[in-house]
Amino acid sequence: MVPPKSKFVSYYRVSTQKQGRSGLGLEAQKAAVEAYLKAHGGVDLASFTEVESGKNNARPQLQAALLRCRQTRATLLVAKLDRLSRNAAFLMNLRDAGVKFQALDIPEANTLTLGVLAVLAQHERELISARTKAALAARRARGLPMGTPRDMTPYAKHAAKLAGTVNAAKARARAAEIAPQFKAAREAGCASLRQVAAYLNNLEITTPRGKCWTATAVANAQRLIAA
């Protein structure tokens, strides 16, 4: 079975209108990205070009690129790190937004190195989770009861309720991100839920759970959007 190709969304930026019209700087950025994709077998789902100063963090094309990354769970690909920003706080916001990125000029400058403290905290949470799962597995292997919601303490019940609320909020937020593609599917002539699902799958846009779309998944997402 052939492994799936890595998915990327490329972003290019020049600082002045003159550079944008002449292509100065854009050719080098695009050449670097194309060479990387060819060497690593990745696929560029979409590309966005901005003519804007790097000091301005409110960049519509960058926001569009980030949205496409979240929709498709792709990695944002830039030829140079400064095409995104030289501001570490701004780059950290990319990690907080759940978007991975790769800068070709400084491969080590990614979400791992910029967010090392956050990653260490996450690693500790994962260790706790792993220990909990191991303890549950050992309990299950001994044939001991695993417990039911009725066995929960009031605190545990409250924590479970909060977790369900958080998961529901994440699902609604993800559905809202994909809402423009639902509209585009209808404008493209998709009349049935199955046709909308096929449209989204062709764009490699995944469901809130990272799966391929089905008619049922489309109906569920539309209900979340309408709620």
N, C-alpha and C positions, 0 to 999 in steps of 0.2 A: 504494500500500500504506500503510495507516494505521500510524504508528509506535506501538510498544507504550507503554503508560502506565508511568510511574515507579511502583515498588512501595515502599510504606512500611509500617512497623509503628509505631503510635502508643503513646506511654507517658505516663501522667498520674500525678502524685503530689501528695498533700496530707500535711501533717505531723501532724495530730491526728485522733483518732477523731471528734471533734465536727465537724471540717471534712468528714470523709468521710461522715458521716451526713447533714449538711445540704447537701452538694454545694458548699459554699463554696469557691470557687477552681476547682473542676472544670469548671463551666459555661464560665468564661472560657477555660480551657485548650482544652476541646473546641471551642468556637466558633472559636478561632484556628486550630486544626488543620483544621477543616472548611472554613474560608474559604480556607486555603492550598491544600487539595486541589482545591477547586472552581476556584480561579484558575489552577492549574498542571496540572490534568487528571490528578492522581495518583490511585492507588487504595490504600485503607487495607486491608491484608490481615487485620490483627488489631489489637486494642487491649488494653492492660493498664493497670490502675489500682492504685496502691499507697497505703496509708496508713502512712507511715513517715517518720521524720526523715531529712533529707538527709545527716546525719552518719553514718548507718548504711549502709555500702556493701554489706552482705549483705542484699540485697532480693530476695525470691523472684520477685516479679512483673517486676522489671527483668531478672533472669536469664532468665525465661521469654521476655520480649520479645527479648532478645539472641539466644537460641536460635532463635526464629522468624526473626529477621533472617538468621542464618547459614544456616538451612534454605532460605530463599527468596531469599537474596541481596538482601534489601530494605534500605532505609535506615531507621534509627530516627528517628522524628519526635517532637519535643517542642515545646511551646509556649514554654517558657522554659528557658534553659540550666541554671538552678539546680534545675530539676526532676530533672536527672540528678545533678549534684553541683557544688559550688563548688571542689572539689579538682582541680587541674590533673593531678596524678598519676593520679587515678582516671579522668579523661577520657582520658588517654593510654593507659590500659589498654584502653579501647574500641578505639582504633586498633590496638593490639597484638593484640586479639582478632579483628581483621578485620571489624569492624562500622562501617559509615559512619553518621553521624548528622547531623541538621539541627535547629538550634535557631532557632525563628522570631523570637525577640526580638533575637538577635545572629546574623544570617545568616553573617557572616564567621567566627564561632567554630565551626569544623568541624575535621575531621581534618587538613586542610591547614595551618591556622594554628597549631593546637596541636602539631602534629608537624613543624614546619618543618625542623628539623635532620635528622630521619629522612627526610623527603621529599627533601632535598638529597642525602643519601647514596644514596637509592634512584635519584635522577635520574642520579647519577654512574655507578651500576651499569648503568642503562639505556643511557647513552652508550657505555659499554664494550661492552655487548651489541650495540648498533646498529653500532658500528665493526667488531665481529667479523663480524656478518652481512653488512655491506657488503664486507668483505674476502673472505668466502667466495663471495659473489655474483660478485665480480670474477674470482675464481679459476675459478668455474664457467663464466663467460662466455668465458674464454680456453681452455676445454676441458681444464684441468689436473685431475689426480686430486684428489678431495676427501678421500681418506684413509679408512681402515677401522679398526675396533678393533684389528686386528693391527699397524697402524702406530703405535698409541698408545704413549707412554712409560709406564713403570710408574706415574708420578704421575697421568697423564691417565686411565689405567685405574681407578686408585683413586678419582679424583674422579667418574668416571662411575658407579662402583658406589655411592658415597655419594649421588649425586643420585637414583639409582633407589631407594635405601632411604628417602630423605626423601619422595619422591613416593608411595611405598607407604604410609608412615606417615600422610601427609596424607589419602590415600584411606580408610584405616581410621578415622581420626578423623572424617572427614565422614560415613562410613557409620554410625558410632556416634551421631552427632548425629541422624540420621534414623531410628534404630532405633525410637523411640517411635511414629513414624508408621506403620512397618510393622505394629506390634502393633495400632494403631488401625484400620488397614485390614482386618486379619484379623477384629477384633471387629465391624467394619461389614459383614462377610459376604463379603469379597473372598477367593475360594477359589483363584484362579489368579494366576500371575505377571502376566498381562496386566491383570487386574482391579486388582491392587495398583498397577501402573504408572499406570492411569487415575485411581485414587484420589489418588496423589501429584501427578499433573499437574493435577488439578482444584484442589488446594491451592496450586498454583504452587510446589511444592517441587522444586528441581532436583537433578540428579545431581551427584556430586562434580566433574564436568567442566562443570557449568552447563548441561547439556542436558535435554531432556525425557526422561522415563522410558520404557523399553521393557521387555519381559519379560526380555530378556537382561541389561539393566542392573540390574533388581531381583535377579535370580539372583546376579550378581556381587557386589552390595552385601551380600546375605544371607550369602554365603560369607565376605566380609571380617568381618562381625559375628560369625560363628560361629568364626572363626579365633582 
